Amino acid sequence: MPIRLACVDLLFCWPPQGGADVDVFHVLEGLRRSGIDLKLFVPHFEGVTGRGVVDISVLPFSCSVIPIVQREYQADKIIGKICGAVDAWKPDIVFLAHGYGLKPLLALALRKYPLISRYYAHELLCARDAYRFKDGEPCPYNYLDHPDHCRRCAFTTLAPEIKSGRWHAWSQEYLLANAYDTRYHCAVLEALDVMSAIVVYNTALKEALPSYKDKVRVIPGGVSPVAESSGPLPQISVDSDKKLLFMPGRVEDPAKGLSLLIEAGARLLARRNDFHILATHFDPMWRGPFFSSTGWLSHDQVRALYERADICVVPSLWQEPFGLVAVEAMMAGVPVCAADCGGLHDIVLHGETGLLFSRSDVDSLVYCLNRLLDDDALRRGMGTSGRQRVLSHYIWDTVIDSHYLPLIESLVP
């Protein structure tokens, strides 16, 4: 009989509202095609936007949306409804996907099953958000080792939002789980103890969990093996003789490092004028003498724009958990210039598929960009190597076959 896997995602939406939704979709679809009998369980919180809003009709796998009405906004009631639905389905294994403060409590309630818990950013190590990024720098503290410091930071940071009554998903679960209570830290540690496997995106996150190293698995995200051409090129006002430095993604987020790239561009401009920085900034009027914005682009438009790009720049200031834009650029045959941090360190092979520069170091970024701008052959060679690396390691079928299936099969009772 096929393995029965129940996936519980406390935040899932489809159409997707974030990268974790896309990751969960591809993992479950890949497992389904590999013969796993699976079902996704998603709570929908009445009156709350941005979580549990799912168009089941377009999903290629079974999904149960569990309604949570406002009178049930208590951790024990929410977890009880989810566990009841999971138990009724009688899985062999439970996969805990995206979630915040309620996730450890849910793990404890489902401890009778082999548990795989997937983390998509720094939500396990940060008490106030999933970034672990404060005052423009990665935070040196982590909740597992410094619970008192992190608890105070979270309480101070989240207090204005909580008082306003306009809670986002993180604040909502923070309150429901009583994550401000000193006892919550013990629950988190107990939950980690009962998990059979802890899945993270990169080696740095694994190294941040030394007490659980035997159960931590590094599993990357993936991309689909799309054709090299993805459709018509979006209209851009860039001289054809300029080399295009492309920064895709949520560039208006300060943690993504756009300000660092603009500073580097200003320094480059002092010695050369053969480049233009193009970013997917939401404001199409954001522009300057050597940079401009595309405005909002669809995913297909971004893929098409890679065909015009000479270099993809990923100047992240935070510890990027994965770095999907780097993988997508490499898939398109574009060399990547990325900050040497987080998942980017694992993805980009320095000197082979692109160049890594010291995170937040503008001089290091300028040096790498100059090197790439000066050498057409180097860029072409790195682009070719990058595409081959993606085809070998980051196609979804490969991620499923090489990582998820062996893990799941090893946990079957």
ABEGO torsion letter per residue (X at the ends): XBBBBBBBBAABBOBBABAAAAAAAAAAAAAAAAGBBBBBBBBBBBGBBGBGBBBAAABABBBBBBBBBAAABBAAAAAAAAAAAAAAAGBABBBBBBEBAAAAAAAAAAAABBBBBBBABAAAABAABAAGBBGGBBBABBAAABAAAAAAAAAAAAAAAAAAGBBBAAAAAAAAAGAABAAAAAAAAAAAAABABBBBABAAAAAABAAAAAABBBBBBBBBBBBABAEBBBBBBBBAABBBBBBBEBAABAAAGAAAAAAAAAAAAAABAABBBBBBBABAABBBAABBBAEBBBAAAAAAAAAABABBBBABABBBAAGAAAAAAAAAGBBBBBBBBEAAAAABBBGAAEBBBBBGBAAAAAAAAAAAAABAAAAAAAAAAAAAAAAAAABAAAAAAAAAAAAAAAABX
